[in-house]
Amino acid sequence: MLTIAIPKGSLLKESIKVLQEVGLDFSAFLEPGFRQLQIEDPTGRAKALLVRNGDVSVYVEYGQAHLGIVGYDVLREQGANVAHLVDLKYGGCRMSVAVQNSSPYKSPLDLPMHGRVASKFVNCAREYFKELDLPVEVVYLGGSVELGPITGMSEAIVDLVATGNTLRENGLVEIETLFYTTARLIANPLLYRLNSDGVADYVDRIREVVAVS
Ligand code: PRP
């Protein structure tokens, strides 16, 4: 049966909506108190796995899910062996370098050599500073990254910015954007090539829905 890994969190609602538009109903995941992690569409044509954002590509890469929906930021950070198929256009935000308002750093090149940069996205951050040829120590934090500069643990952060409220409320300011990100449809390359369980047909329909939206 066609299986789709859907991310918990901010992409969930829109992901369920786009799947509804191609006739697959996994809206039960949105019901308050609903705890099941694997459900079938009422028509019995497909099932969905509800997983953490960072785990979507794992299920797709290992073939337990034909398809997955995940942010480009996570895909880029993980470098998983999956087929990137469709930009779904929602979940837009940017990966940015930010510092404290009061800091003297107006651009990443102002940061001190061998200074510290905190991030959940350490690979994206390392790649960016390598391209800049600025040696910094990138320190992994699992969340609330803004506390890095506030506490003095790091000079800067690399993190996702959507509304900018979190930065503002914590006295931080963006000084550079690394890249923009949106939700992406990914597939297991082999299952997609074989059109296993009609996966390629669903991809075509999702592509059409996104194109007219
Ligand atoms: C993300 C990100 C920022 C915040 C940005 O965190 O890491 O902290 O959202 O959104 P904003 O610009 O709209 O304020 P998330 O909510 O995923 O929580 P986390 O810090 O625990 O990762």
Boltz pocket constraint, residues with backbone or C-beta under 6 A from the ligand:
constraints:
  - pocket:
      binder: B
      contacts: [[A, 142], [A, 143], [A, 144], [A, 145], [A, 159], [A, 160], [A, 161], [A, 162], [A, 163], [A, 164], [A, 165], [A, 166], [A, 167]]
      max_distance: 6.0
